[in-house]
Amino acid sequence: MKRSTLELLRDPMTGSPLELDVFTEADGEITEGLLSAGGNWYPILDGVPRLMHGPFREDYSAFVAVHDLADRLGVEATATPPTTQVETNKTFSDKWRRFKNYGFEAEHQKFLGGWFVKKFGLETADELPGFYSTKNSILEIGPGSGFNTKFMAEHCTGPVFSVDISDAAITTHHNVSSLANAHVVQADLMAIPAEDNSFDFAIADGVLHHTPNTHDAVRAVYAKVKPGGQFFFYVYKQMGAARRFCDAHLRELLSPLEPEACYEACEGITELGRALSKIDTRITLTKGIPQLGIPAGEHDVQRLLYYNFLKCFWNDAFDWETNNMVNFDWYHPHDAWQHTEDEVRGWLMGMGVVDYEINDANPNGISVLLTKPA
């Protein structure tokens, strides 16, 4: 954590400014310290502020003992029972401990850059630096490995504040700590430790549907955007009946597994995706099957199965382990909601948003770029 991070932080429980005690510091980064406000306190460990509470808060008794803080901080109350969100966090903590370099490879960046172009409604990847350079401050929810955190911080004129409830916060910190304007914290997006109406741009790409309630998550992030600022979010789109059945059936079987077992169970799905991609065959349906959400027209066989029956991801830009991780990412999380465009438009109407666009980035997601009313 940088000392300048303190200016952005607020107590996630009360919204109050936090006081900082520094225990160890190296190369301009606070590696261990304490953040406090009133009776609430949060450790800084391995350079990352851990602004967690409730069932998400870990046991910090060793931290208290090492720094002789027992008399000052007292004894913590027992955490509440685990929730599905806690289980989902385990999925992503494991994922981002394994795939620390995801998005940093040249082939990854080419693929993912094109992905953001479509999501933002831009023409080419050359427009991405200019898009971010118009933002004076950015809030990022769910940075993953931090590949986009780094790209945004390199082009944003002010701070990029990244929040993740899982160990992705630690991975991201290690990948972006050298950038003076990159700030990473571990916190719940439902209690973002920053002031409301304080960021020019917020981005939550493929994150909000992994919470207990996607709509509530959208509103929580939206509250942090300045009037006149922009907010981009991507959520899963409700798929056809056959795909929904397969998703629910496989998730019921795979999500209870330990991560290692789930990765192994996904290998057959990944192998199917690779085999279908190698066929490289297209078919034409003159009528389509509207009852299953399958439109008429020309279809790549792998994409036809992928979008309508079974998520069997494969992309030659990634190695086997990364392709398998993408399928694991779909089937292991406990919370993974799907939504319709009408449902999302209803959320926006309820928030008073009138200036927005839904970009057609891919058939199984909804990409929203909105402007908060001034």
N, C-alpha and C positions, 0 to 999 in steps of 0.2 A: 504494500500500500504506500502511495506517495502522500506526503504531508498535505499536498493540495487537494487530495481526495476528501479531506475532512470538510472542505467548503461545500461539497455536494451532499454529504451524508446527513441523514436525520434518523432519529430513533424510530424504527419501524412500528413500535407499539404506541408511541405518543406523538410523533412528529417533531419532537424537540431537538435542538442542536445537540451534538455529542461532544463530550470532552475526551481528549486523547492523552494516554500515558504511553510513552515509548519505552520498551524494554530492550530490544535489539534493532539495529539498523545497519544496512550495508548497501553501498552503491546507490544511495538516494532512495532506497526502499525500506520501509518499516517492516521487518520480518516477523517480529512479535511485539504485541502491545495490547492495550485495553481501551475500548470505547465505552463510555458510560453516560447516562443521563438519568438523574434521580436514582431510583432503585434498580434500574435496568442496566445490564452490562453485557458486553459482547467481546470475545477475544479476537485478536489478529494473529493468525497462525499461518506460517509459511507464506507470509506476504499478503494474505487474503483476509479481509474483515468478514467474520462469520456472524452476520446479523440475523440469526435464526431464533425462533421461539416456538413454543408449543411442541407438538409431536416431532417437529423437524430439528429441534435443538439436540445436539449431541451431548455426551457426558464430558464436561470440561474440568472434572475434578483434578486431573493430572496437571492441567494448566494452572489451576488455582494453587495447587501444592508447590509447584516449581517456583512460582513467583510470590509465594507466601501471602496470598490474598484472602485467606479464609476469614480473618477477623474483619476485613473491609467489606467483603462481598456476601458473607453469610452462606447458608446452605440453600441450594436450589431446590425448588419443588419438583416432585416426580412428574415426568412428561405424561401427557395424555396418551391413550392407546393409539397404535398405528392406524393410519388411514390408507385408502387406495393410493393417495398421492405419495405417501411414504414409500409404498411398494414401487410406484412408477419412478420415483427418484433413484431407487436402487438400480433400475434398468439403465438410466442415463448416466449415473455415476460409473457403472461398470463400462458402458460403451465408451465414454470419453477418457477413461483411464487407459483403455486399449488402443483407441484410435486418435492419439495425440497429434498426429500430422495430417489428419484428414483436411482436405481443402488447400493444403500448402504445396502440393505437387503441381507441376505445370499443367498436366492433363486435367487434374481436378479443377484448377482455376478456370480453364477454358470452358469446361462443362458448366460449372457453377456460375460463372460470369454470365453465360448465355441464359441461365435459369433466372437470374435477377433481372436481366434485360426484359424478359417476358413478363415477369411479375410486376415490374414498375411501369410497364407500357412504353419502354424506350425502343429505339430502333437498333442500336448496336452497343457492344460492350464499351466502345470508346466514349459513350455518354455517361458511364457510371462515375468516373472521377468528378465530372462536372456536377452531377446530381448531388453527390455528397458534399462538394465544396461550397454549396449554397447554404449548408446547415452550420449554425454556430454552436450547437450542442446536440448530441444524439444519445438517446436511451435505447439500449439493446437488451432484449429479453431472450435468454437462451442462446448464448454464444457458441455452444458446442466446443469445438477445438479452438475457436478464436480466429479462424481464417478471415471471416468478414469483419470482425472487430479490428484486426490489423489494417485491412484495406480501408475501412471507414476512417480510422484514426489518421491514416496517411494523407487523407484528402479533406477531412473536416477541419474547420478553422478553430474549433474549440474542443471541449472535452467529449469523449465517448465513454459513457457510463454503462457498463455491462453487468447484468444481474442474472444469476443462475442459482437455483436451489440445490442443484446436484454438484458433484465433484468436477463438473465441467468448468466451474468457476476457477478451480485450481489449475486445470490444464490451460485454460485461456490466459490466466495470469502469467504463467511461465512462458507462454508464446508471445505475449504483447507487452510485458513489463518494461521493455527498453524504450517504448514510445511514451513520451512525456505526457501526452493527453489521453492515454488509455487508462481507465480506472475500472477495476473488476471487484465485485463483491458477491458473497454468497448470501442470498436472501430469497424469500418467498415473493413471487410477483404479485400476490394478493396483499402484500405489505411492503411495497417498494420503498426502500429507505432514502427517499428524496422528496423534496417539496412538490406539491401539485403545481401544474401550470409552469413548469420550469425547463422543458426541452423543446427545441425547434422541430425535432424529428424523433419518432419512436418506431422501432422495428421489432416485430415478433414473428419470425419466420418458422412456421411449423411447430409452434410451442403451445399455444393457448388451448388447443384441443386435448392436450395431455394433462389438464387440470380437472378437478371435479365438476366445474361448470364453465364452459367456454365463454358464455355471455358475460358472466361476472368477471372473468379474466380480461376480456376486451375492455370493459368499463374501468377496471383497475389501472390498466396501462394508459388508456385514453385520458384519465385524470391528470397524468403527469405531463401531458403535452400542452404547450403554450397556446392560447387563442391565436389562430392564424397559422399554427404549426401543422405538420403533417404526421400521419400515423399509417404505417403499412403493417398489415397482418395477413398471414396465410393460414387457412384452416382446411381440414379435410372436407371434401365434398361428399354428400351422400351418394353412394354408388347404386347400381342396379340390384335387383333382388338376389340374383345368384351370387354376386360378389359379396353382398352383405352377409349372406348365409355362410359362405366359406370363411369370411373374416371372423365372424362370431364363433364359428365352430373351432377354427384353429386357435384363436386367441384363448378360448376356454381351456384348450388342452396345453398351450404353450406358455401362457403368462404365469402359471404357478411354478414353472420350472426354474431352477437356478440358472443364471445367465449362461454358464458353460454348456449346460444340457440343452438350452434353447438354441444356442448357436449351432450345436450339432444337429438338432432336429430340423433346423432351417436349411441344412445343406442340400436336402433333396429338392426343396423349392428353388434354391439358387441354381442347382444343376439343371432343372427344367427350364428356367429362364435362359441359361446359357445355350442349351440345346436348341430351343426355339429361335433364339437370335441367330444361331449359325445357319438355320434353314433359310433365313432371309427371304421369306415367301409372302406374297400379298394375295389377298382374295377380294372379290367384289361381291357385295350383298346388294341386290337390287331393291329389296324391301326392308331389310333390317328387322329387328325384333324389338319394337318399342316397349313391350311388356317387361323386357329385361334391360331396357335402356341402351340397346345396341342400335346405332343409327345405320341407315343405308349408306352405301359408298364403299370405297376401297379401304381395306384394313391390312396392316402388317399382322401376321399370325401371332407373333409374340405379344404385340400390343393388344390384340383382340382378347386373348386370354387374360392378360395383365389387367386391363381395365374392367373386364366384365365377369371374370370368374375367380381368379387367384392372383394375388400380388406375387409374381415371380420375377423380381427385378434382376436385370442384367445390363451392364454398360461396359463396353470394352475400354473405357477410360480408366476403370478401376480394376484392381487385382481381385482375386477370388475372395480374400478375407473381407475386403471392403464391400463387395457386392453382397456377400452373405450378411454383413452387418446391416445393410439397408433393409433386408428382409427381416432380420431380427428386430430392427427398430420398429417395424410395423406390427409384429405379432406378440412381442413380449410386454410392452407397456400395459398396465391395467386400465388406465384412462386413455381412450383414443376415440373421441367423439367425431361423428360425421354430421354435416349440416347441409341445408339447401340454401340456394341463393335468396329465396324469398325470406327464409328465416334470418339470414344475415342482414338483408335490407331492413327487416323489421327492427333489428338491434340498432341500426344506424338511425332510423327514424326516431326511435325512442330516445336516442342521445341528442337529437336535434341536428344531426349531420345531414346536410343537403348537398355538399360539394364532395363527391367521391366518384371513383371509377372501379369497376370490377374487371380486371384484366384476365383474358383467356390464356393463362400460362400452360395449363394442362388439364386433362379431363377429370382428374381425381382430386382437384384442389380449388379453393376459392381465394383469389388474390385481391385484396382490397387496399387501395391507396386513398386515404381521405384527408380532408383539410378541416381542422377544428374551427368552428365559427369564431370570428374575431369578436 
